Amino acid sequence: MKKNNLHNVKSSGFKTPDNYFESFDADFFERLNEKEVIKASEFSGFTVPENYFDAVEHTILEKLQNKPEKPVINLKPKSTFYYFSGIAASIVLLFSLVFNNDNISIDNLETEILESYLYQEEYSNEDFASMFKTSEISETDFIDIHISDETLNQYLENIEPEDLIFE
């Protein structure tokens, strides 16, 4: 198995006949001195018309000079399009601001929309506390809350006991 490895191969695999290099020069010059002349046109398969190279320059220049000129069409630049689209957008914006009678206020918004917005923004308790003025908050808002027994029982029935355990 080790003998078949590539690093152990001593021969290239190519063989030449005996005395090939000694007799090569003589055989080569003998063929050159033969009386038969090999014609290139017999083997190539390609032919060139007679007087082709004499007339080719004249025919090419003739074709270039007789070419009719095509008219150049100027396209409208994009800047005019942007100009008119900007004017149209400003007119639409002006009409939407002037003729819009919907008064948007906090009272018109639904509670769910506000809750979802505040939940997505991830405000902390300190952020909420900074939004309120101390004059607007009174202790009675938190102390004088009357909860009926039914509401309290219903709340306690819906809560899992694990949620009531404080860490």
Secondary structure, 3 states (H helix, E strand, C coil): CHHHCHHHCCCCCCCCCCCHHHHHHHHHHHHHCCCCCCCHHHHHCCCCCCCHHHHHHHHHHHHHHCCCCCCCCCCCCHHHHHHHHHHHHHHHHHHHHHCCCCCCCCCCCCHHHHHHHHHHHCCCHHHHHHHCCCCCCCCHHHHCCCCCHHHHHHHHHHCCHHHHCCC
